[in-house]
Amino acid sequence: MTANMKALIERSALVSRHNDNLFKRKVGAAVVAVRRAGSTHVLSSINYFFLITQMIVPGSSYWNLGIGRNPGDVKNDAEGIQTMNTLGQNMAWLLKKIHP
């Protein structure tokens, strides 16, 4: 995880707590574009932030990762694209259930 992302998470959590739990019951899903190692750790760290701020996190058919070395390469990650499609469907279903 980059230092900027970590700083954003830490600051956002603090702001949320001091503003009546701003993210409480909001739906969020971490999505990570990576080349190699560290991807599941980054995904977990973002999800921990969502959970500690009382957000609702939908699942998918695999970890929400897109893999590629260069910009645009993730478009060739068929499994990643399918994972994101499933995530989108699950997110839409969840949002309809909690906000009819």
N, C-alpha and C positions, 0 to 999 in steps of 0.2 A: 504494500500500500504506500502510495506517495505521501510525503509529509503534508502536502496541501490537502489531500483527502482526509488524512487523520485529523488535521486542524479543523476542517469543516465539520467532521463528525463531532469532535469534542465541543466545539463552539455551539453547534446546532442543538446538541443535547442540553447544554446549559441554558440556552435561550428558551428551549421548549419547557424545561422545568420551571423557569421563572415566569412563564406566561401560561399558567394553568394547563400544563402538559399539552402544548400546541399540537403535537403529532398523535395524541391519543386517539385510537380507533380509526386512524387513517390507514389506507391500504398502500403497501409499498413492497417492491421486489428489487433485490440487488441484481444487477446485470454487469458482468465483467468481460472485457475484451482483453485477451492475453496472448502472449507468445508461448510461455512455458510455465515454469515453477512459480509458486506463490499464489496461483489463481484461487485455489480453494480457501486459502487463508484470508485473502482479500474479501471473497464472497462471504465467508463466515463473519469477518469483522463488521462488514456493512449490515449483515442480518442481526448481529448482536446489538448494534445501534438501534435498528428498527424495533427489536424486541424490548430493549431497556426503556425505550420511549413509548411503549405500549401500542406500537403499531401492529397491524394485522398483516401477516406475511403469507401469501399463497405459495403453494409448491408447484413443481413442474415434473417432467418425466426424467430429468437429469439435472445436474448443477447448471445454473444459469451462466454458462460460459460460452464465449465465442473465441475460437482459436485462429490465430493468423500471425504472420511475422511482420507484414507490411500493411500500411493503411489500405483498407478495402478487402484484405484477404479473408476476413471473417465471412464475407459473402459466399465463399466457397466451402464453408464449414456446414455441410448438410445436417449433421447431427445437432449442431448449435442452433441452426435455423429452426429445426423441428422443436427443439427445447423451448425456444422463444415463442413459437406459435402456441404450444401447449400452455406456456406461462400466460400468454395473452388471453387465451380462452378461459383459463382458470381465474384470472384476475377479473375479467368481464363478468363471469358467473358470480363471483364473490361480491363484486360491487352491486350487482342487481339484487342480490340477497340482502345486503345490509342497507341499501339505499333504494327501496322500491319506488 
